[in-house]
Amino acid sequence: MLASTEAIIIEVVFSLGALIAVAGLGGLIWTKQHHRGFRPAMTVILCGVGIVIIASLLNVLLFKTYAGVRVKKNQYYEITSLTTNMRASLASSQAPQQPVTSAAKKASRNVTYLVTHTDQSQTARRAAKAAQRQLTQHKQPDVAVVKHNYRIILDHYFDAVTSSTKAQQHLSDHAYQHVTQRPARR
């Protein structure tokens, strides 16, 4: 199930709980005006508030936001791990005439591992392997090819995260910008 579908379900449950609580408040006002017992109305209010609390907890426990888009927590950690490893693999090869460090090679292997084990498409797997080959087998890798392959990987990854093409493009652009951003000089 997509994160957006689960989020909608949780929002519906939250709204239902809020509606029940408001109906309980209405019932409380009615019982006060008609001099009836408050216990049934208070029970309805507490049930509504309980449902709202449960929905809020589910929202906090299941979702995080990445670039302003709500994603499942496990997807969030996959995204951050993938982009961090992509960025680390490009770090040493961004400067001209610099050999690829062993840390960058390890990061490119991590990217390939993550793409393989997050059930990405064959296209994304081929792109990851091509980027890894470029970084591990060439003294002077073609950074443009590696960046292009990383862009393919990110585009395919975010296709599975959400059904909204606008959100997919936004997430992919944000992640790609994070990956290709040059590290700050100290």
C-alpha positions as CSV (number, residue, x, y, z in Angstrom):
1,M,0.0,0.0,0.0
2,L,1.3,3.5,-0.9
3,A,2.2,5.9,1.9
4,S,-0.4,8.3,0.6
5,T,-3.1,5.7,0.8
6,E,-2.2,4.8,4.4
7,A,-2.0,8.5,5.3
8,I,-5.5,9.1,3.9
9,I,-6.9,6.2,6.0
10,I,-5.3,7.6,9.1
11,E,-6.7,11.1,8.3
12,V,-10.2,9.6,7.9
13,V,-9.9,7.8,11.2
14,F,-8.7,11.1,12.8
15,S,-11.6,13.0,11.3
16,L,-14.1,10.3,12.4
17,G,-12.7,10.6,16.0
18,A,-13.0,14.3,15.9
19,L,-16.5,14.1,14.6
20,I,-17.5,11.6,17.4
21,A,-15.9,14.0,20.0
22,V,-17.9,17.0,18.6
23,A,-21.1,14.9,18.6
24,G,-20.4,14.0,22.2
25,L,-20.0,17.7,23.1
26,G,-23.3,18.3,21.3
27,G,-24.9,15.5,23.3
28,L,-23.4,16.9,26.5
29,I,-25.0,20.3,25.9
30,W,-28.3,18.6,25.1
31,T,-28.2,16.5,28.3
32,K,-27.4,19.6,30.3
33,Q,-30.4,21.5,28.9
34,H,-32.7,18.5,29.4
35,H,-31.4,17.7,32.9
36,R,-30.2,14.2,32.0
37,G,-27.1,12.3,33.2
38,F,-23.8,13.3,31.7
39,R,-22.2,9.9,31.7
40,P,-23.3,8.7,28.2
41,A,-22.2,12.0,26.6
42,M,-18.9,12.0,28.4
43,T,-18.3,8.4,27.2
44,V,-18.9,9.4,23.6
45,I,-16.5,12.3,24.0
46,L,-13.8,10.1,25.5
47,C,-14.2,7.6,22.8
48,G,-13.8,10.3,20.1
49,V,-10.8,11.7,21.8
50,G,-9.3,8.2,22.2
51,I,-9.7,7.6,18.4
52,V,-8.1,11.0,17.7
53,I,-5.1,10.1,20.0
54,I,-4.7,6.7,18.3
55,A,-4.8,8.2,14.8
56,S,-2.2,10.9,15.9
57,L,0.1,8.2,17.3
58,L,-0.2,6.1,14.2
59,N,0.7,9.2,12.1
60,V,3.8,9.9,14.3
61,L,4.9,6.3,14.4
62,L,4.4,5.4,10.8
63,F,5.4,8.5,8.8
64,K,8.2,11.0,8.4
65,T,8.4,13.9,5.9
66,Y,11.1,14.1,3.2
67,A,11.2,17.3,1.2
68,G,7.8,18.2,2.5
69,V,6.2,14.9,1.4
70,R,4.9,12.3,3.8
71,V,6.6,9.0,3.4
72,K,6.7,5.8,5.5
73,K,9.5,5.7,8.0
74,N,11.3,2.8,6.4
75,Q,11.2,4.5,3.1
76,Y,12.5,7.7,4.7
77,Y,15.5,5.8,6.1
78,E,16.0,4.0,2.7
79,I,16.0,7.4,0.9
80,T,18.4,9.0,3.3
81,S,20.8,6.0,3.2
82,L,20.6,5.9,-0.6
83,T,21.3,9.6,-1.0
84,T,24.0,9.7,1.6
85,N,25.8,6.8,-0.1
86,M,25.4,8.4,-3.5
87,R,26.8,11.6,-2.3
88,A,29.7,9.9,-0.6
89,S,30.5,7.9,-3.8
90,L,30.6,11.2,-5.8
91,A,32.6,13.1,-3.1
92,S,36.1,12.3,-4.3
93,S,35.4,12.2,-8.0
94,Q,33.8,15.7,-8.2
95,A,37.2,17.4,-8.4
96,P,39.1,16.9,-11.7
97,Q,42.1,14.6,-11.8
98,Q,41.3,13.1,-8.5
99,P,41.4,9.3,-8.1
100,V,38.4,7.6,-6.6
101,T,38.9,6.9,-2.9
102,S,38.2,3.5,-1.3
103,A,35.4,5.1,0.7
104,A,33.8,6.3,-2.5
105,K,34.1,2.8,-4.0
106,K,32.5,1.3,-0.8
107,A,29.7,3.9,-1.0
108,S,29.0,3.0,-4.6
109,R,28.8,-0.7,-3.7
110,N,26.4,0.3,-0.9
111,V,24.2,2.1,-3.5
112,T,24.1,-1.0,-5.6
113,Y,23.3,-3.2,-2.5
114,L,20.4,-0.8,-1.5
115,V,19.0,-0.7,-5.0
116,T,19.1,-4.5,-5.2
117,H,17.6,-5.1,-1.8
118,T,14.8,-2.5,-2.0
119,D,13.3,-4.3,-4.9
120,Q,14.0,-1.7,-7.5
121,S,13.3,-2.2,-11.2
122,Q,15.8,-3.9,-13.5
123,T,16.6,-0.5,-15.1
124,A,17.5,1.0,-11.7
125,R,19.6,-2.1,-10.9
126,R,21.5,-1.8,-14.2
127,A,22.0,1.9,-13.6
128,A,23.5,1.2,-10.2
129,K,25.8,-1.5,-11.5
130,A,26.9,0.8,-14.3
131,A,27.6,3.6,-11.8
132,Q,29.5,1.2,-9.6
133,R,31.6,0.0,-12.5
134,Q,32.4,3.5,-13.5
135,L,33.5,4.4,-10.0
136,T,35.4,1.2,-9.2
137,Q,37.0,0.2,-12.5
138,H,38.2,3.6,-13.9
139,K,40.9,5.8,-12.5
140,Q,39.2,8.8,-13.9
141,P,35.4,8.0,-13.8
142,D,33.0,9.9,-16.0
143,V,31.0,11.7,-13.3
144,A,28.3,12.8,-15.8
145,V,27.5,9.1,-16.5
146,V,27.4,8.3,-12.7
147,K,25.2,11.3,-12.0
148,H,22.9,10.3,-14.9
149,N,22.6,6.7,-13.5
150,Y,21.9,8.1,-10.0
151,R,19.2,10.2,-11.5
152,I,17.6,7.1,-13.1
153,I,17.8,5.2,-9.8
154,L,16.1,8.1,-7.9
155,D,13.4,8.5,-10.5
156,H,12.6,4.8,-10.3
157,Y,12.7,4.7,-6.5
158,F,10.3,7.6,-6.1
159,D,7.9,6.1,-8.7
160,A,7.2,3.4,-6.1
161,V,6.9,5.8,-3.1
162,T,3.9,7.9,-4.2
163,S,1.3,7.9,-6.9
164,S,1.4,11.7,-7.5
165,T,3.7,12.5,-10.4
166,K,4.2,16.0,-9.0
167,A,5.3,14.6,-5.7
168,Q,7.5,12.0,-7.4
169,Q,9.3,14.8,-9.4
170,H,9.7,17.0,-6.3
171,L,11.2,14.2,-4.2
172,S,13.5,13.1,-7.0
173,D,14.7,16.6,-7.7
174,H,15.3,17.2,-4.0
175,A,17.2,14.0,-3.6
176,Y,19.3,14.5,-6.7
177,Q,20.2,18.0,-5.5
178,H,21.3,16.6,-2.2
179,V,23.4,13.9,-4.0
180,T,25.1,16.3,-6.4
181,Q,25.7,19.1,-4.0
182,R,29.4,19.6,-3.5
183,P,30.6,19.1,0.1
184,A,31.4,22.3,2.0
185,R,35.0,23.2,2.4
186,R,36.3,23.5,5.9
